[in-house]
Amino acid sequence: MIRKMLVGQPSKAVFFFLGTLWLLSNATSVFGSLIQFKVIGEKKDVYAANDVINLNVSVEYTHKECTIGIDSTKFVVKGLEIVEPSPWKEINARKHEKTMKLKVVGTKDGKLSLTVVRECEFGGATGSIGFKSAPVK
């Protein structure tokens, strides 16, 4: 069937397939880094004030060389306090990981978040993870 589609004039389906394949293969190069999060241990649906969330953060460069050091990575918190952050650990030349404990301080709306920001000439990257807590006054 594919042979029939490729003989003569290509169909719209072939163009769609090739276009989708091209987009997927180039999607990782849009940003300079890939930021991922993993909760270590128990993950709750709703956290209370003073609960502690153990988190692993990984940053992987999606381009050949990064001119911005890993220590230039910024962390923005809402309703959380970063406690006991580990130093960055180099997994390989393109990937670094860090673990940290997040103490729940809480917010009026019960929405908690950690946002990781990297700024560079390759577009940088921003990644966020969110949690819920009982609202605090």
N, C-alpha and C positions, 0 to 999 in steps of 0.2 A: 504494500500500500504506500509506504514512504517513497519507494522508487517511482510509483505512478505520480505522486505529488511533485517529485523533483524533475520529472521529464516534462518538457514544455514550459509553460508559464507557471511559476510558483504560486501557490495559493496563499490567501491571507493568513491561514493557520500556520504556514511555514514561517512567514515574516513575524507573526506574533510569537511563535516559539523561539526563534532566533533572537528577537528583541528582548524577550523575557530572560533568556539565558545570558545575554550580554549584560543586562541590568544586574542580575544576581551575581555574576562574576566580578563586577566592578563595585558592588555595594560597599565592601569593606574599605575601599580606598577613598570614600567620601570624607571620612573623619581620620584624624591623625592617630587616634587610639581607640581601643575597644575596652570599655570599663565594665567589669562584672562584679556581682555581689553574691555571697553565700552565707546564710545564717548558719552558725555552728551550734549544734545542740538543739534544744527545744525552741520551737517557734510558736508564739501564741497568736490567736486571732486579735485579742485586745490586751494591751499591756497596762500595768498600773504604775503610778509614780514610784521611782526608785528601783524598778525592775532593771535588770541588766541584759542586754542583747549582745551576744558574741558574734562578731562579723568578720568575714574575710573579704578583702577588696583586692581585685587583680586588675592590672593595667597592662594591656598588650599593644605595642606599637604596630600599626598596620602599614607603615611605610618603611623604607629601607633604613634610614638613620634618623634619629630624633635629636634635635639640637637643644631641646629643653630637658634638663635633668629630672629624674623622678621625684626629687625632693621639692620641685616647684609645683607639685600637685597640690591643689587647694581643696579643703573640706568645708562645706557649709552645712550647718545643722539647724533643724527646727524642732524644738521640743526634746532635744537630746543633748547629752554632754559626752564628748569623747574622753574616755578614761583608759589608761593603760594601752596606748597605741604602741605596736611593735615598730621597729625600724623596717624600712622596705627590704624585702628579700629578693635578690635577683634569681629568678627561675632559669632564665636564659637571656641572651642578649636583647631579646625583644619583649620579655615579660617579667613583671615584678608583682609581688604580693605583699600585703600588709594585713595583720589582724589587729582588731581593736575591740574594746568593750564600749558599748554605748549605754549610758545610764539614762533612763527615762525621766525627764523633768516634767514633760507634759505641756499641753497647750489648751487654750479655751475651746478650740474646735475638735480636739482629740486627734489631730493629724500630725504625725511625726515624720521627719525625713532627714536623710543624709544625701547630700549632693556632692559629687566629686567633679572637679573642674580642672581641665588641662588646656592651656592656651599656647598655640604655636602657629607657625606659618602654614602648616599642613591642614589647618582647620580645627585643630585641637579636638576636644571631646568633652561631653558632659554626660554623666550617668547619675541616676538617682534611685534610691530605694525608699519605700514608704512603709510606715507602720501605723497602727491605730492604738490609741490609749483612751482611758476614761478621761473625759474633759476635766481640767483643773480650773479653779477660780483664781 
